[in-house]
Amino acid sequence: MKGLWRAACRCAVSDGVPRRSLIVALVVGTVLNVINQGDAMLAGGPIDWTKLLLTFAVPYCVSTYGAVSYHLKTLHSPSAGGPRGELC
């Protein structure tokens, strides 16, 4: 189990995963913030900073999780077509 966590953490910070996750978070987070808090932003009302931060953090985490899951699946599955034995 410890080896799996180590491999997952290594995958999360390698192979361009952080950059792609950041791009996804910026695009999706911006759209969601406009949908959720657009009226407050346009009217000059108060902005809920916790919601704003979470709206960017959640897409980042989901994108990173998806990338790590894919890497780990290809690592352990010979039918997935990925290289075996390499840790991201």
VEXNUDREN-618303 format. One line per field, with one value per residue (C-alpha): residue in three letters; residue number from 1; x, y, z. Coordinates in steps of 0.1 Angstrom, whole numbers, plus 2048, in hexadecimal, padded with zeros to 3 digits. Last residue first. Example, Ala and Ser with C-alpha at 12.3 -4.5 7.8 and 13.67 -1.06 7.14 Angstrom:
2
r <- c(SER, ALA)
k <- c(2, 1)
c1 <- c(889, 87B)
c2 <- c(7F5, 7D3)
c3 <- c(847, 84E)
end
This chain:
88
r <- c(CYS, LEU, GLU, GLY, ARG, PRO, GLY, GLY, ALA, SER, PRO, SER, HIS, LEU, THR, LYS, LEU, HIS, TYR, SER, VAL, ALA, GLY, TYR, THR, SER, VAL, CYS, TYR, PRO, VAL, ALA, PHE, THR, LEU, LEU, LEU, LYS, THR, TRP, ASP, ILE, PRO, GLY, GLY, ALA, LEU, MET, ALA, ASP, GLY, GLN, ASN, ILE, VAL, ASN, LEU, VAL, THR, GLY, VAL, VAL, LEU, ALA, VAL, ILE, LEU, SER, ARG, ARG, PRO, VAL, GLY, ASP, SER, VAL, ALA, CYS, ARG, CYS, ALA, ALA, ARG, TRP, LEU, GLY, LYS, MET)
k <- c(88, 87, 86, 85, 84, 83, 82, 81, 80, 79, 78, 77, 76, 75, 74, 73, 72, 71, 70, 69, 68, 67, 66, 65, 64, 63, 62, 61, 60, 59, 58, 57, 56, 55, 54, 53, 52, 51, 50, 49, 48, 47, 46, 45, 44, 43, 42, 41, 40, 39, 38, 37, 36, 35, 34, 33, 32, 31, 30, 29, 28, 27, 26, 25, 24, 23, 22, 21, 20, 19, 18, 17, 16, 15, 14, 13, 12, 11, 10, 9, 8, 7, 6, 5, 4, 3, 2, 1)
c1 <- c(838, 844, 850, 84B, 834, 831, 80D, 7F7, 7DB, 7DB, 7FA, 7E9, 7FE, 80F, 7F2, 7DA, 7F3, 7F7, 7D1, 7C9, 7E4, 7D6, 7B2, 7BD, 7D0, 7B1, 79A, 7B2, 7B6, 791, 78A, 7A5, 797, 774, 782, 795, 776, 75F, 776, 77A, 754, 753, 740, 72B, 739, 71A, 72F, 743, 724, 710, 72D, 731, 725, 726, 744, 756, 74D, 75B, 77B, 780, 77C, 796, 7AE, 7AB, 7B0, 7CF, 7DC, 7D5, 7E8, 806, 806, 804, 820, 832, 838, 829, 809, 81B, 835, 818, 806, 826, 82D, 809, 80B, 82C, 81D, 800)
c2 <- c(84F, 830, 819, 7F4, 7EF, 807, 80E, 7FA, 7F6, 7D0, 7CC, 7DD, 7E9, 808, 810, 811, 825, 840, 842, 845, 860, 874, 871, 87B, 899, 8A5, 8A0, 8B2, 8D0, 8D1, 8D2, 8ED, 907, 908, 902, 923, 937, 926, 92F, 952, 959, 979, 997, 9AB, 9C1, 9BA, 9A9, 993, 98B, 981, 96C, 958, 935, 936, 94D, 938, 918, 925, 932, 911, 8FD, 910, 917, 8F4, 8E3, 8F7, 8EF, 8CA, 8CB, 8DC, 8C5, 8A5, 8AF, 88D, 88F, 89D, 888, 869, 86A, 86E, 850, 83B, 843, 83B, 81A, 811, 818, 800)
c3 <- c(773, 786, 76A, 76E, 751, 734, 729, 712, 72A, 726, 73B, 759, 777, 769, 751, 76F, 784, 769, 762, 787, 78B, 76E, 77B, 79E, 791, 77D, 79B, 7B2, 79B, 794, 7BA, 7C2, 7AB, 7B8, 7DB, 7D9, 7CE, 7E7, 803, 7F6, 7F7, 7E3, 7F1, 7D9, 7BD, 7A8, 78C, 7A5, 7BA, 79B, 78E, 7AE, 7A4, 77E, 77C, 796, 783, 762, 773, 786, 766, 753, 76F, 77E, 75C, 756, 779, 773, 753, 763, 782, 76C, 755, 758, 77E, 79E, 7A1, 793, 7B0, 7C9, 7BA, 7BA, 7DE, 7E7, 7D5, 7E6, 808, 800)
end
